[in-house]
Amino acid sequence: MFKKIARFLFKVLLWFVALSVISVVIFRFVPVPFTPLMITRAFEMKENGREMTSSHDWVPIEEISKNMQRAVIASEDDLFLEHNGFNFDAMYKAYKSNSKGKKLKGGSTISQQTAKNVFLWQGRSYLRKGLEAYFTMLIELLWSKERIMEVYLNSIEMGDGVYGVQAAAKHWYHKDAKDLTKYEAAGIAAILPNPRKFRATRSSAYTERRKGRIVKLMRYVKLDYEK
């Protein structure tokens, strides 16, 4: 009986690895049509008696302003072009801060956020964090940094029912993603910690201060995806 269970679990593991690798390879070339978070938010809207709406327009990275790419690196992951998916120093600092009972902070990189948004559900369980690390390693191995950035900017939540930079640019500034200015890109990047609470336009004083800091940091970000 033990051997049968072990054999069954081994087969399940093999199928999981095979399917996960295949899915990562597919999304290396194919636009991500939707994410688990989009589905979750849609059901939340229905439960709250709201119309289920979702704005999501995929655009290639060539049609995304360099300002937007610099803004998310400056605000979310300044070592994005240098690390292999994980910023252990940031993770340790987040752990120390949270263990002291301070406001919860995250140490997730853009790669980790992309892996979570595209392949996993939301949550803080050890299982999900372990799978997040696994998928992060896969996309770092099988995707280029440019592809990770492209998927990230096309998939993350950037407002209530707004997903991806093209939909965000239309929602907040009534323009295409390729036309975002430095300050507009910083405005979108500034709300990413909680895009359903903060606003990119007519922002609070806190968000305006974040915008200013991001704009200053953007001048030091060089987009060299070949590194």
C-alpha positions in Angstrom: 0.0 0.0 0.0 2.8 2.4 0.9 4.5 1.7 -2.4 1.3 2.4 -4.3 0.7 5.7 -2.6 4.3 6.7 -3.2 4.1 5.8 -6.8 0.8 7.7 -7.2 2.3 10.8 -5.5 5.4 10.6 -7.7 3.2 10.5 -10.8 1.2 13.5 -9.6 4.4 15.4 -9.1 5.7 14.5 -12.6 2.4 15.6 -14.1 2.5 18.9 -12.1 6.1 19.6 -13.2 5.3 18.8 -16.8 2.2 20.9 -17.0 3.7 23.8 -15.2 6.7 23.9 -17.5 4.5 23.6 -20.5 2.3 26.5 -19.3 5.4 28.7 -18.7 6.7 27.9 -22.1 3.4 28.7 -23.7 3.1 32.1 -22.0 6.6 32.9 -23.1 5.1 33.5 -26.5 1.3 33.8 -26.0 -0.4 36.8 -24.3 -1.9 35.9 -20.9 -5.7 36.2 -21.5 -6.7 36.4 -17.8 -5.3 35.8 -14.3 -6.7 34.0 -11.2 -7.1 37.4 -9.5 -9.3 38.7 -12.3 -11.7 35.8 -11.7 -11.6 36.3 -8.0 -12.4 40.0 -8.3 -15.2 39.3 -10.6 -16.9 36.9 -8.1 -16.3 39.5 -5.3 -18.1 42.1 -7.4 -21.0 39.7 -7.9 -21.2 38.8 -4.2 -21.3 42.6 -3.4 -24.1 43.1 -5.8 -22.0 44.9 -8.4 -21.8 44.4 -12.1 -18.9 42.1 -13.0 -16.5 44.3 -15.0 -13.0 43.8 -16.0 -10.9 46.1 -18.3 -7.8 44.3 -19.7 -6.1 45.1 -23.1 -2.9 43.3 -23.8 -0.2 45.4 -25.7 3.3 44.3 -26.6 6.2 45.9 -24.7 7.0 48.0 -27.7 3.8 49.8 -27.2 4.4 50.4 -23.5 6.1 53.7 -22.5 9.7 53.3 -21.3 8.6 55.7 -18.6 6.2 53.0 -17.3 8.8 50.4 -17.3 11.3 52.6 -15.4 8.6 53.6 -12.9 7.7 50.1 -11.8 11.4 49.2 -11.5 12.0 52.4 -9.4 9.0 51.8 -7.2 8.7 48.0 -6.9 12.1 46.3 -7.7 15.2 48.4 -8.2 17.4 45.3 -8.8 15.0 43.7 -11.3 17.6 43.7 -14.1 20.3 42.3 -11.8 18.7 39.6 -9.7 17.7 36.0 -10.6 14.1 36.4 -9.4 14.7 37.0 -5.6 16.0 40.0 -3.6 17.0 38.2 -0.4 18.1 41.4 1.3 14.7 43.0 0.8 13.0 39.8 1.9 15.0 39.7 5.1 14.3 43.4 5.8 10.5 42.7 5.3 10.7 39.7 7.6 12.4 41.7 10.3 9.9 44.5 10.0 6.9 42.2 10.1 8.3 40.1 13.0 8.5 43.3 15.1 4.8 43.8 14.6 5.2 46.8 12.3 2.9 47.3 9.3 3.2 44.4 6.9 5.8 44.9 4.2 6.5 42.8 1.2 9.9 41.9 -0.3 8.5 40.5 -3.5 10.3 41.2 -6.8 8.6 41.9 -10.1 9.4 38.3 -11.1 7.7 37.0 -8.0 4.7 39.2 -8.4 4.4 38.1 -12.1 4.6 34.4 -11.1 1.9 34.9 -8.4 -0.4 36.9 -10.6 -0.3 34.6 -13.7 -0.1 31.2 -12.2 -1.4 31.3 -8.6 -4.1 32.4 -6.2 -3.9 35.2 -3.7 -3.0 34.4 -0.1 -0.2 34.0 2.4 0.0 30.2 3.0 3.4 28.4 2.9 2.1 26.3 0.1 1.4 29.3 -2.1 4.7 30.9 -1.2 6.5 27.7 -2.1 4.8 27.5 -5.5 5.5 31.2 -6.0 9.2 30.5 -5.6 9.0 27.5 -8.0 7.2 29.5 -10.7 9.6 32.4 -10.2 12.5 30.2 -10.9 10.8 28.8 -14.0 10.0 32.2 -15.6 13.5 33.5 -14.8 14.9 30.4 -16.5 12.6 30.3 -19.5 11.6 33.9 -20.1 13.8 37.0 -20.7 13.7 39.9 -18.4 11.9 41.9 -21.1 9.2 39.2 -21.3 8.8 39.2 -17.5 8.3 42.9 -17.6 5.8 42.7 -20.5 3.7 40.1 -18.8 3.9 41.9 -15.5 2.7 45.2 -16.9 -0.1 43.5 -18.8 -1.4 41.5 -15.9 -1.2 43.3 -12.6 -4.2 45.1 -11.0 -4.0 48.8 -11.6 -7.4 50.0 -10.3 -10.8 48.6 -9.4 -11.5 46.2 -12.3 -8.5 47.6 -14.2 -5.8 45.2 -15.2 -2.6 45.9 -17.2 -1.0 49.2 -18.2 -3.1 49.8 -21.4 -6.4 49.6 -19.5 -4.8 51.7 -16.7 -3.6 54.4 -19.0 -7.1 54.6 -20.5 -8.8 54.6 -17.1 -6.6 57.1 -15.4 -5.3 59.4 -18.2 -7.5 58.7 -21.2 -4.5 57.8 -23.4 -2.5 54.8 -24.7 0.2 53.2 -22.6 2.9 54.2 -25.1 2.1 57.9 -24.5 2.5 58.0 -20.7 4.7 60.7 -19.4 7.1 60.3 -16.5 4.7 61.7 -14.0 1.8 59.8 -15.3 3.7 56.5 -15.2 4.8 57.3 -11.6 1.2 58.0 -10.8 0.2 54.4 -11.8 3.3 52.9 -10.1 2.5 54.8 -6.9 -0.8 53.1 -6.4 0.4 49.5 -6.9 0.6 48.7 -3.2 -3.2 49.0 -3.1 -4.7 50.0 -6.5 -8.3 49.7 -5.3 -7.6 52.1 -2.4 -5.3 54.7 -4.0 -5.9 56.9 -7.0 -3.4 57.8 -9.8 -5.2 61.1 -10.4 -6.7 63.5 -7.9 -4.4 61.6 -5.4 -4.0 61.9 -1.7 -0.9 63.7 -0.3 0.7 60.3 0.5 0.3 59.2 -3.1 1.6 62.5 -4.4 4.7 62.1 -2.3 5.3 58.6 -3.7 4.9 60.0 -7.2 7.6 62.5 -6.6 10.0 60.0 -5.1 9.4 57.6 -8.0 10.1 60.3 -10.6 13.4 61.1 -8.9 14.4 57.5 -8.9 13.4 56.8 -12.5 16.4 58.9 -13.7 18.7 56.2 -12.4 16.9 53.3 -14.1 18.5 52.1 -17.3 16.5 49.6 -19.4 19.1 47.2 -20.5 17.3 43.8 -20.9 20.4 42.2 -22.3 22.1 42.2 -18.9 
